[in-house]
Amino acid sequence: MLQIPTADGLADAFAAFPDRGERHPGVLMYADAFGIRPVLRDMARELAGHGYYVLVPNFFYRHGPAPLIELPEHIGEAVRPTVIAQLMPLIEAHTAERVLSDADAYLRFLTTQPEVGAGPVAVTGYCIGGLLAMRTAAAHPGQVAAVAGFHGPVGADGPDLLSRLTAQVHLGHAETDMTPDALGELSQALDAAGVGYTSEIYPGTIHGFTMSDTDAFNPAALQLHWDRLLPLLGRTLTNG
């Protein structure tokens, strides 16, 4: 665990990276609203095992260190509404202004770590983290070479945000989050933005499909997420 200096205090964060004394491309990973917990640490370690320095910030740090609320070991549908109700005030307080201020701090921290090589970085995110990843990439077009969002409201800010992207993009949507018509509209906006992208609905999925500690978990979809994410990073990031 690390502490990231921000304009509003210290953000706690988890980092995972290969222990080989080398420098690696940096990846900023935004969790879902449930935050840093064992499943996120495992995903960060999995990605780090492929040769990346992965930084997972607690983006609700203004309200305290992670975990902010007591989470059950398995976030089943029976408890999910109660957990979401506890988190909703934090989500609503996390304004676009705060997102962008924090993104500056996270990227500054990430790129100055001795284990992180020179060169561009990537940003990835899950659920609300997907939207944070898109906002971060749009605000740092010269620095973020790849952005990926999974089962998140990635189009919520509309075409204006997409028009500022220069990163290569992959978006993996849940069937319950994205209709084929809405997918087509998002693709039109990405086409108009002129960015390289893939955007698809993962078959048979519901919101939260990558998270193994929830009822939404879909092992095949998690594997598809890796099958899309790893080549994206391999194409866009280089060791510096």
N, C-alpha and C positions, 0 to 999 in steps of 0.2 A: 504494500500500500504506500502511496505517495501523497504529498500535499502540493497542489498547484496554486500558485499565487494568482488571484484575479482582482479585478477592480473592486469587488465587494467582499473580499476575504480569501480564505483558503478553501479550495475544493479538494476533498479527498478523492483518490482515484486508485485504480488497480492497474498494474502494468505487467505484461508478460513478454519475454523476449528470449531468444536462444542464448544459452550460456556458453558462448564460444569466444568471447573477447573480441568479436567483430562488430562492424557497424551494419545496420539493417535498415531497409525502408520503413518509414513510420506509417502506422494506421491508427486513426482515431476512431474508436468504436463507441457509439452511443447505445446504451442499454434501452430496453423498454421501460415503461413507467414503474415496473416493479424493482428496477435498479440493480445495483451490484449485488450478486448473490452467487452461490456455487455454480449454477448453470452458466452464468455469464463469465465467470472465471474460467470454467472449462472451455468455453468457446474461444476466449481470448488465448488460452494456452494452445488450443488446437491450431489457431491461425499462426501464433508465434512459431509453432513447430515447423511451419513452412517457410520460415526465414524472415519474419517481420517483427518489429517492435510494436506492440499493441497497447494502446492507452485507453482505459475505460473510466471516464470521469463520473462522479456522482453529480449529475447536473441539478439536483435539488439540494446542493450543499448549503444554501442560505438558510435552510430549515434544520440543518444538523447533518452529522455524518451518517453514512449508510451503515446498517439498514435503518431507515427512518421510521418504518413501522414493522411490527412483528409479522413476518410472513410464515405461513405453514410450509412444511417441506414440499408439499404438493398443492399447487394453487388450483383446486378443482372448481367446477362451476358453482358448487354450493356456497363457497366462500368468496368467489370472485367479486360479486356485487359489493360486499362489505369492504373488501380491500380497495376496490376502485373508488368507493365513496370516501375513504380516508385519503386517497391520493389526489382526488379531483381538485381540492383547493391548491395543492402544490403545482399541478399541471396548469391551472388557470393563472397562477402567479408567475409562471415562467414565460414572461412576455417575449415578443420578438426582439426587443431591445436587449433584454438579458441574454437571450440565446446568442446574439451576435457578439456582445461584449465577452461572454464566456468563450466563444469559439476562438476569438483572438488570443485569449490567454491559453487555451488548450493547445492550439497550434504552436504558439511561441514556446511553450514548455516542451512539447513533443519534439520539435525540430532542434532544440538545444541540448537534448540528452546525449551523453557521450556515446551511447550505443546506437544512435540513429544517424544514418548516413546523410550526406548532402543530397539534394534532389527533391522531387515532388513527393507528396504524401497522398494517402487515400483516406476517405471517410466512409464508414458504414454504419447503419443504424437499423433498429428493430422497433416496430410499432411507432410510438411517438418519436423514438430515436431516428427513424427514417426521415421524418420531416426535419429534425435538427440537422441531420447529415446533409440534406438538400440545401438548407439555408446556409450551412457552413461552406459548402462547395461553391454556392453562388456568390458568397461574400469574399471568397479567396480564389478567384479564377486562375491566377498565375501560379498558385501553390498546390492546389488540389487537382491531381491528375485523374483520379477515379473516385466515383461516389456510387454507393449501393444502398438501396433501401428495401427492407423486407416487411411485408404486411403492415405498412405504415401509410399515413395520410400524405403521401409524398407530393400530391398535386394540389394540396390545400391552398397554397399561396398563389396559384394561377400561373398564367403564361409569363408574367413579368419576371418571376423568379427564374423560370426555366430559360428565359432569354439571356440571362447573365451567366449561365453555365458554360464552361469550356471543358470540364472534365468528361471523361468517358463514363457512361451511366449504365447501371443495371438495376432494374426494379422488378422484384418478385412479389406478386400480389396474391392474397388469399381469395378464393372464390366468393367468400362472404363479404369481402371488402370492395370488390371491383366487378362491375358488370361488363360484358363484352362491349357495350356501347360506350361506357365510361373509359374503358381501355383504349378504344379507338380515338376518343377525344384527346386523351393524354398523349397518345402517339402523334396525333396531328400537331399538338403544341410542341412536342419534342422535335418533330420534323421542322417546324417553323423556326425553332431555336438553332437549328443547324448543328446539333451535337450528335456524336456517335452514341448509340444507345441500344439496349435490349430491354424490353418491357413485356412481361408475360404474366398470365394467371397460372399459378401452380395448381395442377389438377387435384381435386378432392380435398382442398385445404380450407380451414377456417382461420379466423384471425388469431395470430400467435403461434403459427405452426412450427416455428423453429425452436420453441422453448420446451425442453423436455420435462420441466417441472409443472406443466399445465396440461389440462385436458385437451387443449388444442393441438398438442404435439403430434407431428406426422413425420416419422423417421425418413420416409422416402423424400419428402419435401425438404427436410434438413439437408439430406445428401445432395439434392438438386441445388440447393442454396450454395453449398461448397463447390459443386461442379460449375456454377456460374461465377462465383466470387473469386476463386483462386486464379482462373485464367485471366480475368479482368485485371487483377493486381499484377499478375505476371507480365501482361502486355504493357502496363503503364508505369510501373515502378522499377527503378534500378538501384542497385547498391551504389552509394556515393563514397 
